[in-house]
Amino acid sequence: MLEFEIKDMTCGHCVSAITQAVNAAAPGAELDISLDTQRIRIGGDADAGLIESAIREAGYSPLRVEAP
Ligand SMILES: [Cu+2]
């Protein structure tokens, strides 16, 4: 599982833009987005670098949250 904090994800528009970016970078991956905590989780063994750059290309600033 991957987790990112995205501080500039602030509204429903951001959520849908990021959802599209992640779906394109990791087709079929399970995605859990929380606007409240400004975090997203991606299930499975998706490529962290690929997803991070897709989110950046969509205009946002993801910060990788390392699992404990
Ligand atoms: Cu927004």
N, CA, C, O and the ligand as a Tripos MOL2 file, in Angstrom:
@<TRIPOS>MOLECULE
protein
  273   271    69     0     0
PROTEIN
NO_CHARGES

@<TRIPOS>ATOM
      1 N           0.8300   -1.1960    0.0000 N.3       1 MET1
      2 CA          0.0000    0.0000    0.0000 C.3       1 MET1
      3 C           0.8710    1.2540    0.0000 C.2       1 MET1
      4 O           1.9180    1.3020    0.6450 O.2       1 MET1
      5 N           0.4170    2.2620   -0.7340 N.am      2 LEU2
      6 CA          1.1140    3.5400   -0.7780 C.3       2 LEU2
      7 C           0.2240    4.5940   -0.1360 C.2       2 LEU2
      8 O          -1.0020    4.5350   -0.2250 O.2       2 LEU2
      9 N           0.8680    5.5570    0.5100 N.am      3 GLU3
     10 CA          0.0990    6.6540    1.0730 C.3       3 GLU3
     11 C           0.8200    7.9620    0.7840 C.2       3 GLU3
     12 O           2.0380    8.0750    0.9270 O.2       3 GLU3
     13 N           0.0240    8.9500    0.3710 N.am      4 PHE4
     14 CA          0.5700   10.2770    0.1300 C.3       4 PHE4
     15 C          -0.2710   11.3060    0.8740 C.2       4 PHE4
     16 O          -1.4870   11.1650    1.0030 O.2       4 PHE4
     17 N           0.4010   12.3390    1.3570 N.am      5 GLU5
     18 CA         -0.2870   13.4970    1.8950 C.3       5 GLU5
     19 C          -0.2430   14.5690    0.8050 C.2       5 GLU5
     20 O           0.8150   14.8350    0.2340 O.2       5 GLU5
     21 N          -1.3920   15.1830    0.5170 N.am      6 ILE6
     22 CA         -1.4550   16.2010   -0.5340 C.3       6 ILE6
     23 C          -2.1190   17.4370    0.0530 C.2       6 ILE6
     24 O          -3.3430   17.5700    0.0620 O.2       6 ILE6
     25 N          -1.2650   18.3440    0.5480 N.am      7 LYS7
     26 CA         -1.7710   19.5180    1.2830 C.3       7 LYS7
     27 C          -2.5540   20.4740    0.3880 C.2       7 LYS7
     28 O          -3.4000   21.2260    0.8710 O.2       7 LYS7
     29 N          -2.2720   20.4460   -0.9200 N.am      8 ASP8
     30 CA         -3.0130   21.3530   -1.7950 C.3       8 ASP8
     31 C          -4.2340   20.6800   -2.4350 C.2       8 ASP8
     32 O          -4.7710   21.1740   -3.4270 O.2       8 ASP8
     33 N          -4.6650   19.5620   -1.8670 N.am      9 MET9
     34 CA         -5.9420   18.9520   -2.2500 C.3       9 MET9
     35 C          -7.0040   19.5310   -1.3190 C.2       9 MET9
     36 O          -7.1310   19.1140   -0.1680 O.2       9 MET9
     37 N          -7.7690   20.5010   -1.8350 N.am     10 THR10
     38 CA         -8.6230   21.2810   -0.9320 C.3      10 THR10
     39 C         -10.1100   21.2350   -1.2510 C.2      10 THR10
     40 O         -10.9110   21.7560   -0.4750 O.2      10 THR10
     41 N         -10.5060   20.6310   -2.3680 N.am     11 CYS11
     42 CA        -11.9340   20.6060   -2.6910 C.3      11 CYS11
     43 C         -12.2510   19.4110   -3.5870 C.2      11 CYS11
     44 O         -11.3710   18.6340   -3.9580 O.2      11 CYS11
     45 N         -13.5250   19.2900   -3.9200 N.am     12 GLY12
     46 CA        -13.9660   18.1750   -4.7420 C.3      12 GLY12
     47 C         -13.3150   18.1440   -6.1160 C.2      12 GLY12
     48 O         -13.0860   17.0750   -6.6820 O.2      12 GLY12
     49 N         -13.0220   19.3160   -6.6430 N.am     13 HIS13
     50 CA        -12.3410   19.3630   -7.9390 C.3      13 HIS13
     51 C         -10.9570   18.7220   -7.8420 C.2      13 HIS13
     52 O         -10.5640   17.9400   -8.7080 O.2      13 HIS13
     53 N         -10.2350   19.0560   -6.7970 N.am     14 CYS14
     54 CA         -8.9140   18.4540   -6.5840 C.3      14 CYS14
     55 C          -9.0370   16.9450   -6.4810 C.2      14 CYS14
     56 O          -8.2570   16.2050   -7.0800 O.2      14 CYS14
     57 N         -10.0310   16.4900   -5.7110 N.am     15 VAL15
     58 CA        -10.2060   15.0450   -5.5140 C.3      15 VAL15
     59 C         -10.4180   14.3550   -6.8560 C.2      15 VAL15
     60 O          -9.8340   13.3000   -7.1040 O.2      15 VAL15
     61 N         -11.2560   14.9420   -7.7380 N.am     16 SER16
     62 CA        -11.5040   14.2480   -9.0010 C.3      16 SER16
     63 C         -10.2970   14.3390   -9.9260 C.2      16 SER16
     64 O         -10.0270   13.3970  -10.6710 O.2      16 SER16
     65 N          -9.5600   15.4570   -9.8970 N.am     17 ALA17
     66 CA         -8.3580   15.5650  -10.7350 C.3      17 ALA17
     67 C          -7.3110   14.5370  -10.2850 C.2      17 ALA17
     68 O          -6.6670   13.8980  -11.1170 O.2      17 ALA17
     69 N          -7.1480   14.3840   -8.9830 N.am     18 ILE18
     70 CA         -6.1590   13.4470   -8.4590 C.3      18 ILE18
     71 C          -6.6050   12.0040   -8.6960 C.2      18 ILE18
     72 O          -5.7920   11.1330   -9.0050 O.2      18 ILE18
     73 N          -7.9030   11.7690   -8.5470 N.am     19 THR19
     74 CA         -8.4220   10.4320   -8.8270 C.3      19 THR19
     75 C          -8.1250   10.0330  -10.2720 C.2      19 THR19
     76 O          -7.6840    8.9140  -10.5360 O.2      19 THR19
     77 N          -8.3660   10.9500  -11.1990 N.am     20 GLN20
     78 CA         -8.0860   10.6620  -12.6050 C.3      20 GLN20
     79 C          -6.6120   10.3940  -12.8440 C.2      20 GLN20
     80 O          -6.2490    9.4750  -13.5790 O.2      20 GLN20
     81 N          -5.7540   11.2120  -12.2120 N.am     21 ALA21
     82 CA         -4.3160   11.0480  -12.4070 C.3      21 ALA21
     83 C          -3.8430    9.6920  -11.8860 C.2      21 ALA21
     84 O          -3.0540    9.0050  -12.5350 O.2      21 ALA21
     85 N          -4.3350    9.3210  -10.7100 N.am     22 VAL22
     86 CA         -3.9090    8.0480  -10.1240 C.3      22 VAL22
     87 C          -4.4580    6.8770  -10.9320 C.2      22 VAL22
     88 O          -3.7530    5.8940  -11.1580 O.2      22 VAL22
     89 N          -5.7130    6.9770  -11.3670 N.am     23 ASN23
     90 CA         -6.2930    5.9020  -12.1700 C.3      23 ASN23
     91 C          -5.5360    5.6990  -13.4740 C.2      23 ASN23
     92 O          -5.4030    4.5750  -13.9590 O.2      23 ASN23
     93 N          -5.0410    6.8000  -14.0380 N.am     24 ALA24
     94 CA         -4.2880    6.6870  -15.2830 C.3      24 ALA24
     95 C          -2.9170    6.0580  -15.0320 C.2      24 ALA24
     96 O          -2.4260    5.2860  -15.8560 O.2      24 ALA24
     97 N          -2.2980    6.3880  -13.8910 N.am     25 ALA25
     98 CA         -0.9570    5.8890  -13.5890 C.3      25 ALA25
     99 C          -0.9890    4.4550  -13.0740 C.2      25 ALA25
    100 O          -0.0460    3.6920  -13.2830 O.2      25 ALA25
    101 N          -2.0710    4.0960  -12.4050 N.am     26 ALA26
    102 CA         -2.1780    2.7550  -11.8180 C.3      26 ALA26
    103 C          -3.5720    2.2160  -12.0740 C.2      26 ALA26
    104 O          -4.4030    2.1700  -11.1670 O.2      26 ALA26
    105 N          -3.8320    1.8030  -13.3250 N.am     27 PRO27
    106 CA         -5.1830    1.3520  -13.6860 C.3      27 PRO27
    107 C          -5.6300    0.1820  -12.8130 C.2      27 PRO27
    108 O          -4.9050   -0.7970  -12.6350 O.2      27 PRO27
    109 N          -6.8300    0.3080  -12.2800 N.am     28 GLY28
    110 CA         -7.4030   -0.7870  -11.5160 C.3      28 GLY28
    111 C          -6.9820   -0.8410  -10.0590 C.2      28 GLY28
    112 O          -7.5060   -1.6520   -9.2950 O.2      28 GLY28
    113 N          -6.0350    0.0180   -9.6570 N.am     29 ALA29
    114 CA         -5.5970    0.0000   -8.2630 C.3      29 ALA29
    115 C          -6.6990    0.5470   -7.3640 C.2      29 ALA29
    116 O          -7.4350    1.4600   -7.7390 O.2      29 ALA29
    117 N          -6.7940   -0.0240   -6.1820 N.am     30 GLU30
    118 CA         -7.7830    0.4410   -5.2200 C.3      30 GLU30
    119 C          -7.3280    1.7770   -4.6440 C.2      30 GLU30
    120 O          -6.2040    1.9040   -4.1590 O.2      30 GLU30
    121 N          -8.2140    2.7740   -4.7030 N.am     31 LEU31
    122 CA         -7.8420    4.1290   -4.3120 C.3      31 LEU31
    123 C          -8.7770    4.6310   -3.2260 C.2      31 LEU31
    124 O          -9.9980    4.5380   -3.3520 O.2      31 LEU31
    125 N          -8.1990    5.1600   -2.1640 N.am     32 ASP32
    126 CA         -8.9720    5.7020   -1.0560 C.3      32 ASP32
    127 C          -8.5120    7.1390   -0.8290 C.2      32 ASP32
    128 O          -7.3720    7.3730   -0.4270 O.2      32 ASP32
    129 N          -9.3880    8.0900   -1.0830 N.am     33 ILE33
    130 CA         -9.0240    9.5030   -0.9550 C.3      33 ILE33
    131 C          -9.8130   10.1290    0.1810 C.2      33 ILE33
    132 O         -11.0350    9.9950    0.2410 O.2      33 ILE33
    133 N          -9.1190   10.8110    1.0800 N.am     34 SER34
    134 CA         -9.8000   11.5470    2.1350 C.3      34 SER34
    135 C          -9.4690   13.0270    2.0380 C.2      34 SER34
    136 O          -8.3210   13.4350    2.2170 O.2      34 SER34
    137 N         -10.4830   13.8170    1.7550 N.am     35 LEU35
    138 CA        -10.2980   15.2630    1.6950 C.3      35 LEU35
    139 C         -10.0780   15.8150    3.1070 C.2      35 LEU35
    140 O          -9.3480   16.7890    3.2930 O.2      35 LEU35
    141 N         -10.7130   15.1890    4.0950 N.am     36 ASP36
    142 CA        -10.5740   15.6480    5.4850 C.3      36 ASP36
    143 C          -9.1280   15.5940    5.9560 C.2      36 ASP36
    144 O          -8.6190   16.5520    6.5370 O.2      36 ASP36
    145 N          -8.4730   14.4700    5.7020 N.am     37 THR37
    146 CA         -7.0940   14.3160    6.1790 C.3      37 THR37
    147 C          -6.0870   14.7150    5.1030 C.2      37 THR37
    148 O          -4.8850   14.7610    5.3640 O.2      37 THR37
    149 N          -6.5750   15.0050    3.8880 N.am     38 GLN38
    150 CA         -5.7160   15.3400    2.7440 C.3      38 GLN38
    151 C          -4.7140   14.2290    2.4590 C.2      38 GLN38
    152 O          -3.5460   14.4730    2.1580 O.2      38 GLN38
    153 N          -5.2110   13.0050    2.5650 N.am     39 ARG39
    154 CA         -4.3490   11.8550    2.2800 C.3      39 ARG39
    155 C          -5.0180   10.9470    1.2690 C.2      39 ARG39
    156 O          -6.2440   10.8750    1.1870 O.2      39 ARG39
    157 N          -4.1870   10.2500    0.4990 N.am     40 ILE40
    158 CA         -4.7070    9.2300   -0.3900 C.3      40 ILE40
    159 C          -3.9470    7.9390   -0.1390 C.2      40 ILE40
    160 O          -2.7630    7.9470    0.1980 O.2      40 ILE40
    161 N          -4.6530    6.8340   -0.3110 N.am     41 ARG41
    162 CA         -4.0450    5.5110   -0.1880 C.3      41 ARG41
    163 C          -4.3060    4.7520   -1.4720 C.2      41 ARG41
    164 O          -5.4040    4.7830   -2.0290 O.2      41 ARG41
    165 N          -3.2650    4.0680   -1.9260 N.am     42 ILE42
    166 CA         -3.3810    3.2590   -3.1270 C.3      42 ILE42
    167 C          -3.0110    1.8310   -2.7590 C.2      42 ILE42
    168 O          -1.9210    1.5650   -2.2530 O.2      42 ILE42
    169 N          -3.9380    0.9190   -3.0230 N.am     43 GLY43
    170 CA         -3.7110   -0.4810   -2.6590 C.3      43 GLY43
    171 C          -2.8030   -1.1880   -3.6440 C.2      43 GLY43
    172 O          -2.4910   -0.6730   -4.7180 O.2      43 GLY43
    173 N          -2.3910   -2.3680   -3.2560 N.am     44 GLY44
    174 CA         -1.5980   -3.2170   -4.1370 C.3      44 GLY44
    175 C          -0.1510   -2.7770   -4.2290 C.2      44 GLY44
    176 O           0.3620   -2.0900   -3.3460 O.2      44 GLY44
    177 N           0.5130   -3.1890   -5.3310 N.am     45 ASP45
    178 CA          1.9410   -2.9150   -5.4490 C.3      45 ASP45
    179 C           2.2030   -1.8840   -6.5430 C.2      45 ASP45
    180 O           3.0950   -2.0480   -7.3760 O.2      45 ASP45
    181 N           1.4000   -0.8130   -6.5190 N.am     46 ALA46
    182 CA          1.5600    0.2510   -7.5100 C.3      46 ALA46
    183 C           2.9270    0.9250   -7.3670 C.2      46 ALA46
    184 O           3.5360    0.9130   -6.2970 O.2      46 ALA46
    185 N           3.3860    1.5080   -8.4630 N.am     47 ASP47
    186 CA          4.7030    2.1520   -8.5090 C.3      47 ASP47
    187 C           4.6220    3.5640   -7.9070 C.2      47 ASP47
    188 O           3.9660    4.4470   -8.4600 O.2      47 ASP47
    189 N           5.2920    3.7600   -6.7770 N.am     48 ALA48
    190 CA          5.1980    5.0290   -6.0520 C.3      48 ALA48
    191 C           5.6720    6.2090   -6.9000 C.2      48 ALA48
    192 O           5.0290    7.2590   -6.9130 O.2      48 ALA48
    193 N           6.7960    6.0420   -7.6090 N.am     49 GLY49
    194 CA          7.3520    7.1350   -8.3960 C.3      49 GLY49
    195 C           6.4300    7.5480   -9.5270 C.2      49 GLY49
    196 O           6.2660    8.7310   -9.8260 O.2      49 GLY49
    197 N           5.8260    6.5280  -10.1570 N.am     50 LEU50
    198 CA          4.9060    6.7800  -11.2710 C.3      50 LEU50
    199 C           3.6840    7.5650  -10.7890 C.2      50 LEU50
    200 O           3.2480    8.5210  -11.4310 O.2      50 LEU50
    201 N           3.1540    7.1480   -9.6690 N.am     51 ILE51
    202 CA          1.9670    7.8050   -9.1320 C.3      51 ILE51
    203 C           2.2980    9.2120   -8.6620 C.2      51 ILE51
    204 O           1.5360   10.1510   -8.8940 O.2      51 ILE51
    205 N           3.4420    9.3490   -7.9980 N.am     52 GLU52
    206 CA          3.8350   10.6720   -7.5210 C.3      52 GLU52
    207 C           3.9840   11.6480   -8.6890 C.2      52 GLU52
    208 O           3.5190   12.7840   -8.6070 O.2      52 GLU52
    209 N           4.6250   11.2150   -9.7680 N.am     53 SER53
    210 CA          4.8060   12.1690  -10.8740 C.3      53 SER53
    211 C           3.4970   12.4430  -11.5920 C.2      53 SER53
    212 O           3.2980   13.5450  -12.1050 O.2      53 SER53
    213 N           2.5920   11.4600  -11.6400 N.am     54 ALA54
    214 CA          1.2790   11.7180  -12.2550 C.3      54 ALA54
    215 C           0.5200   12.7820  -11.4580 C.2      54 ALA54
    216 O          -0.1340   13.6500  -12.0370 O.2      54 ALA54
    217 N           0.6110   12.7090  -10.1380 N.am     55 ILE55
    218 CA         -0.0830   13.6900   -9.3020 C.3      55 ILE55
    219 C           0.5510   15.0700   -9.4660 C.2      55 ILE55
    220 O          -0.1490   16.0820   -9.5040 O.2      55 ILE55
    221 N           1.8760   15.1040   -9.5620 N.am     56 ARG56
    222 CA          2.5610   16.3860   -9.7870 C.3      56 ARG56
    223 C           2.1720   16.9800  -11.1400 C.2      56 ARG56
    224 O           1.9480   18.1840  -11.2570 O.2      56 ARG56
    225 N           2.0940   16.1320  -12.1480 N.am     57 GLU57
    226 CA          1.7090   16.6180  -13.4750 C.3      57 GLU57
    227 C           0.2950   17.1880  -13.4630 C.2      57 GLU57
    228 O          -0.0230   18.0890  -14.2400 O.2      57 GLU57
    229 N          -0.5570   16.6580  -12.5750 N.am     58 ALA58
    230 CA         -1.9170   17.1880  -12.4620 C.3      58 ALA58
    231 C          -1.9320   18.5170  -11.7070 C.2      58 ALA58
    232 O          -2.9690   19.1750  -11.6270 O.2      58 ALA58
    233 N          -0.7770   18.9150  -11.1500 N.am     59 GLY59
    234 CA         -0.6790   20.2260  -10.5130 C.3      59 GLY59
    235 C          -0.6730   20.2230   -8.9950 C.2      59 GLY59
    236 O          -0.8660   21.2620   -8.3640 O.2      59 GLY59
    237 N          -0.4510   19.0520   -8.4120 N.am     60 TYR60
    238 CA         -0.4960   18.9600   -6.9470 C.3      60 TYR60
    239 C           0.8590   18.5260   -6.3870 C.2      60 TYR60
    240 O           1.7560   18.1140   -7.1230 O.2      60 TYR60
    241 N           0.9780   18.6310   -5.0670 N.am     61 SER61
    242 CA          2.2570   18.3750   -4.4010 C.3      61 SER61
    243 C           2.1420   17.2260   -3.4070 C.2      61 SER61
    244 O           1.9300   17.4440   -2.2140 O.2      61 SER61
    245 N           2.2840   15.9940   -3.9090 N.am     62 PRO62
    246 CA          2.1660   14.8370   -3.0210 C.3      62 PRO62
    247 C           3.4230   14.6480   -2.1760 C.2      62 PRO62
    248 O           4.5430   14.8600   -2.6400 O.2      62 PRO62
    249 N           3.2100   14.2470   -0.9360 N.am     63 LEU63
    250 CA          4.3130   13.9230   -0.0390 C.3      63 LEU63
    251 C           4.1280   12.4670    0.3830 C.2      63 LEU63
    252 O           3.0950   12.0990    0.9430 O.2      63 LEU63
    253 N           5.1230   11.6560    0.1120 N.am     64 ARG64
    254 CA          5.0090   10.2410    0.4530 C.3      64 ARG64
    255 C           4.9660   10.0660    1.9660 C.2      64 ARG64
    256 O           5.7930   10.6190    2.6900 O.2      64 ARG64
    257 N           3.9980    9.2950    2.4300 N.am     65 VAL65
    258 CA          3.9170    8.9540    3.8440 C.3      65 VAL65
    259 C           4.3750    7.5180    3.9920 C.2      65 VAL65
    260 O           3.7220    6.5990    3.4970 O.2      65 VAL65
    261 N           5.4900    7.3210    4.6670 N.am     66 GLU66
    262 CA          6.0280    5.9690    4.8040 C.3      66 GLU66
    263 C           5.2300    5.1920    5.8410 C.2      66 GLU66
    264 O           4.9100    5.7140    6.9090 O.2      66 GLU66
    265 N           4.9160    3.9650    5.5250 N.am     67 ALA67
    266 CA          4.2140    3.1160    6.4710 C.3      67 ALA67
    267 C           5.1120    2.8630    7.6860 C.2      67 ALA67
    268 O           6.3250    2.7220    7.5280 O.2      67 ALA67
    269 N           4.5470    2.8020    8.8830 N.am     68 PRO68
    270 CA          5.3350    2.5830   10.0900 C.3      68 PRO68
    271 C           6.0040    1.2190   10.1030 C.2      68 PRO68
    272 O           6.7060    0.8840   11.0570 O.2      68 PRO68
    273 CU         -9.7280   21.8820   -5.3390 Cu       69 CU69
@<TRIPOS>BOND
     1     1     2 1
     2     2     3 1
     3     3     4 2
     4     3     5 am
     5     5     6 1
     6     6     7 1
     7     7     8 2
     8     7     9 am
     9     9    10 1
    10    10    11 1
    11    11    12 2
    12    11    13 am
    13    13    14 1
    14    14    15 1
    15    15    16 2
    16    15    17 am
    17    17    18 1
    18    18    19 1
    19    19    20 2
    20    19    21 am
    21    21    22 1
    22    22    23 1
    23    23    24 2
    24    23    25 am
    25    25    26 1
    26    26    27 1
    27    27    28 2
    28    27    29 am
    29    29    30 1
    30    30    31 1
    31    31    32 2
    32    31    33 am
    33    33    34 1
    34    34    35 1
    35    35    36 2
    36    35    37 am
    37    37    38 1
    38    38    39 1
    39    39    40 2
    40    39    41 am
    41    41    42 1
    42    42    43 1
    43    43    44 2
    44    43    45 am
    45    45    46 1
    46    46    47 1
    47    47    48 2
    48    47    49 am
    49    49    50 1
    50    50    51 1
    51    51    52 2
    52    51    53 am
    53    53    54 1
    54    54    55 1
    55    55    56 2
    56    55    57 am
    57    57    58 1
    58    58    59 1
    59    59    60 2
    60    59    61 am
    61    61    62 1
    62    62    63 1
    63    63    64 2
    64    63    65 am
    65    65    66 1
    66    66    67 1
    67    67    68 2
    68    67    69 am
    69    69    70 1
    70    70    71 1
    71    71    72 2
    72    71    73 am
    73    73    74 1
    74    74    75 1
    75    75    76 2
    76    75    77 am
    77    77    78 1
    78    78    79 1
    79    79    80 2
    80    79    81 am
    81    81    82 1
    82    82    83 1
    83    83    84 2
    84    83    85 am
    85    85    86 1
    86    86    87 1
    87    87    88 2
    88    87    89 am
    89    89    90 1
    90    90    91 1
    91    91    92 2
    92    91    93 am
    93    93    94 1
    94    94    95 1
    95    95    96 2
    96    95    97 am
    97    97    98 1
    98    98    99 1
    99    99   100 2
   100    99   101 am
   101   101   102 1
   102   102   103 1
   103   103   104 2
   104   103   105 am
   105   105   106 1
   106   106   107 1
   107   107   108 2
   108   107   109 am
   109   109   110 1
   110   110   111 1
   111   111   112 2
   112   111   113 am
   113   113   114 1
   114   114   115 1
   115   115   116 2
   116   115   117 am
   117   117   118 1
   118   118   119 1
   119   119   120 2
   120   119   121 am
   121   121   122 1
   122   122   123 1
   123   123   124 2
   124   123   125 am
   125   125   126 1
   126   126   127 1
   127   127   128 2
   128   127   129 am
   129   129   130 1
   130   130   131 1
   131   131   132 2
   132   131   133 am
   133   133   134 1
   134   134   135 1
   135   135   136 2
   136   135   137 am
   137   137   138 1
   138   138   139 1
   139   139   140 2
   140   139   141 am
   141   141   142 1
   142   142   143 1
   143   143   144 2
   144   143   145 am
   145   145   146 1
   146   146   147 1
   147   147   148 2
   148   147   149 am
   149   149   150 1
   150   150   151 1
   151   151   152 2
   152   151   153 am
   153   153   154 1
   154   154   155 1
   155   155   156 2
   156   155   157 am
   157   157   158 1
   158   158   159 1
   159   159   160 2
   160   159   161 am
   161   161   162 1
   162   162   163 1
   163   163   164 2
   164   163   165 am
   165   165   166 1
   166   166   167 1
   167   167   168 2
   168   167   169 am
   169   169   170 1
   170   170   171 1
   171   171   172 2
   172   171   173 am
   173   173   174 1
   174   174   175 1
   175   175   176 2
   176   175   177 am
   177   177   178 1
   178   178   179 1
   179   179   180 2
   180   179   181 am
   181   181   182 1
   182   182   183 1
   183   183   184 2
   184   183   185 am
   185   185   186 1
   186   186   187 1
   187   187   188 2
   188   187   189 am
   189   189   190 1
   190   190   191 1
   191   191   192 2
   192   191   193 am
   193   193   194 1
   194   194   195 1
   195   195   196 2
   196   195   197 am
   197   197   198 1
   198   198   199 1
   199   199   200 2
   200   199   201 am
   201   201   202 1
   202   202   203 1
   203   203   204 2
   204   203   205 am
   205   205   206 1
   206   206   207 1
   207   207   208 2
   208   207   209 am
   209   209   210 1
   210   210   211 1
   211   211   212 2
   212   211   213 am
   213   213   214 1
   214   214   215 1
   215   215   216 2
   216   215   217 am
   217   217   218 1
   218   218   219 1
   219   219   220 2
   220   219   221 am
   221   221   222 1
   222   222   223 1
   223   223   224 2
   224   223   225 am
   225   225   226 1
   226   226   227 1
   227   227   228 2
   228   227   229 am
   229   229   230 1
   230   230   231 1
   231   231   232 2
   232   231   233 am
   233   233   234 1
   234   234   235 1
   235   235   236 2
   236   235   237 am
   237   237   238 1
   238   238   239 1
   239   239   240 2
   240   239   241 am
   241   241   242 1
   242   242   243 1
   243   243   244 2
   244   243   245 am
   245   245   246 1
   246   246   247 1
   247   247   248 2
   248   247   249 am
   249   249   250 1
   250   250   251 1
   251   251   252 2
   252   251   253 am
   253   253   254 1
   254   254   255 1
   255   255   256 2
   256   255   257 am
   257   257   258 1
   258   258   259 1
   259   259   260 2
   260   259   261 am
   261   261   262 1
   262   262   263 1
   263   263   264 2
   264   263   265 am
   265   265   266 1
   266   266   267 1
   267   267   268 2
   268   267   269 am
   269   269   270 1
   270   270   271 1
   271   271   272 2
@<TRIPOS>SUBSTRUCTURE
     1 MET1         2 RESIDUE 1 A MET
     2 LEU2         6 RESIDUE 1 A LEU
     3 GLU3        10 RESIDUE 1 A GLU
     4 PHE4        14 RESIDUE 1 A PHE
     5 GLU5        18 RESIDUE 1 A GLU
     6 ILE6        22 RESIDUE 1 A ILE
     7 LYS7        26 RESIDUE 1 A LYS
     8 ASP8        30 RESIDUE 1 A ASP
     9 MET9        34 RESIDUE 1 A MET
    10 THR10       38 RESIDUE 1 A THR
    11 CYS11       42 RESIDUE 1 A CYS
    12 GLY12       46 RESIDUE 1 A GLY
    13 HIS13       50 RESIDUE 1 A HIS
    14 CYS14       54 RESIDUE 1 A CYS
    15 VAL15       58 RESIDUE 1 A VAL
    16 SER16       62 RESIDUE 1 A SER
    17 ALA17       66 RESIDUE 1 A ALA
    18 ILE18       70 RESIDUE 1 A ILE
    19 THR19       74 RESIDUE 1 A THR
    20 GLN20       78 RESIDUE 1 A GLN
    21 ALA21       82 RESIDUE 1 A ALA
    22 VAL22       86 RESIDUE 1 A VAL
    23 ASN23       90 RESIDUE 1 A ASN
    24 ALA24       94 RESIDUE 1 A ALA
    25 ALA25       98 RESIDUE 1 A ALA
    26 ALA26      102 RESIDUE 1 A ALA
    27 PRO27      106 RESIDUE 1 A PRO
    28 GLY28      110 RESIDUE 1 A GLY
    29 ALA29      114 RESIDUE 1 A ALA
    30 GLU30      118 RESIDUE 1 A GLU
    31 LEU31      122 RESIDUE 1 A LEU
    32 ASP32      126 RESIDUE 1 A ASP
    33 ILE33      130 RESIDUE 1 A ILE
    34 SER34      134 RESIDUE 1 A SER
    35 LEU35      138 RESIDUE 1 A LEU
    36 ASP36      142 RESIDUE 1 A ASP
    37 THR37      146 RESIDUE 1 A THR
    38 GLN38      150 RESIDUE 1 A GLN
    39 ARG39      154 RESIDUE 1 A ARG
    40 ILE40      158 RESIDUE 1 A ILE
    41 ARG41      162 RESIDUE 1 A ARG
    42 ILE42      166 RESIDUE 1 A ILE
    43 GLY43      170 RESIDUE 1 A GLY
    44 GLY44      174 RESIDUE 1 A GLY
    45 ASP45      178 RESIDUE 1 A ASP
    46 ALA46      182 RESIDUE 1 A ALA
    47 ASP47      186 RESIDUE 1 A ASP
    48 ALA48      190 RESIDUE 1 A ALA
    49 GLY49      194 RESIDUE 1 A GLY
    50 LEU50      198 RESIDUE 1 A LEU
    51 ILE51      202 RESIDUE 1 A ILE
    52 GLU52      206 RESIDUE 1 A GLU
    53 SER53      210 RESIDUE 1 A SER
    54 ALA54      214 RESIDUE 1 A ALA
    55 ILE55      218 RESIDUE 1 A ILE
    56 ARG56      222 RESIDUE 1 A ARG
    57 GLU57      226 RESIDUE 1 A GLU
    58 ALA58      230 RESIDUE 1 A ALA
    59 GLY59      234 RESIDUE 1 A GLY
    60 TYR60      238 RESIDUE 1 A TYR
    61 SER61      242 RESIDUE 1 A SER
    62 PRO62      246 RESIDUE 1 A PRO
    63 LEU63      250 RESIDUE 1 A LEU
    64 ARG64      254 RESIDUE 1 A ARG
    65 VAL65      258 RESIDUE 1 A VAL
    66 GLU66      262 RESIDUE 1 A GLU
    67 ALA67      266 RESIDUE 1 A ALA
    68 PRO68      270 RESIDUE 1 A PRO
    69 CU69       273 GROUP 0 **** ****
